[in-house]
């Protein structure tokens, strides 16, 4: 990530305030929404920076969700969710090749187990058609089982949405950020926004843990803390509360006894339901549940939650291979008091919110970015498109996906590609080094994991973790004790304290 060059600059009339940087736009939040906005902004002749409080991008809702690009039939007609979901789904088809995104267009099934649920599916079909979703279809029992033969034979039917897909959410956010940076934008991590700075009725910048940044415009994409950030500018127009969702992830060898694609139950008022879904990397998961809570930091998993996920999944499939579960995790969704995405100008001039981006926020992200930039264009009449915008982001090669000849060539050019660090996922040292030094590169153990899958396999980093830690220390030129697992207080190793005479 970018290191700020600290210097005080002359800011004219703001003599009492010291700024380290002067920008046109500051984006707060490095999730998929913030990075998509930064990429959209980088199409224009603007000085833009994204600030993220964590050591890496996409550590909030983007990190732990169902990774589905929804087709758009679920959201209420005319809502921000519906409009941006359908548009976002279409945009991903264009962005997939440009940004090298890992997306599998598998389609989704919403399964009914009784006649009442079949009626709900008919309502969803009608809503989806009204929302503009293409090629929706109601399937009977036989057609549903033909697509997913491991489902219970007692099911009634399903709603088939062929335009849905699965992706790698962290990879999406990272590609948005890398595209923005190659077009002149900046990304700064470990940078906490303490306050949006205002003078009179307008924004003049942000106060951060690294110093003040002067800016004409601030875009609030701060996820779960978007309401807290807004209040620092005196904007109390909305609130956010967290909704936890827990998951169980299975080893790749369990996939044959589960599902081929995306399988939802019939949804409830608060959730799309506990689903069974494959991933772009070949694993399968079950989850999430939906638990409203007050704590915006609590991502713990519970035995009650696990039992709920298992029980619900067993309504759709007879035998869950629970012995092949390799990890449990949870994520928090940012639920707004409006029940919809908040995409609007703030109560002070120069502030724009992209808040309350819960599901289908991942699906909607590129369309939300368009909406935010359109709001900015309405305010700033002099925005000029770049003539040299670079839309293509080179995709890093995955060693195990290469042909034998390509692997041999890589190993002969760089011996690090001949050293396997992660045995479960066959990740080489060369790939890990590349992930550290690339644009918006890894700075933590989990940052390497998300970029290369080292540590995501059956042993969950039990064997490769210490080796990756050594590589990070070497490549970043820092002591082992400064290597972090994830957040700022997650050191992997500590100096051994010498016992005193009185010990």
Secondary structure, DSSP 8 states (H G I E B T S, - for coil): --------B--TT-TT--EEEEEEEEEE--SHHHHHHHHHHTTBS--EEEE-SSSSS--STTTSS--EE--S-SS-TTSHHHHHHHHHHHHHHHHHHHHT--EE---EEEEESSHHHHHHHHHHHHHHHHHT--SEEEEEHHHHHHH-TTB-TT--EEEEETT-EEE-HHHHHHHHHHHHHHTT-EEE-S--EEEEEEETTEEEEEEETTEEEEEEEEEE--GGGHHHHHHTTT--S--EEEEEEEEEEE-GGGGGGS-SSEEEE---SS-S--EEEE-TTS-EEEE---EEES-SS-----HHHHHHHHHHHTTTBS---GGGEEEEEEEEEEEETTSS-EEEE-SSBTEEEEE---TTHHHHHHHHHHHHHHHHHHH-TT--B-SS----------GGGS-HHHHHHHHHH-GGGG-EEETTTTEEHHHHHHHHHSTT---BHHHHHHHH-TT-STTTTTTTHHHHHHHHHHHHT--GGG-BSSSTT-BS--------TT-
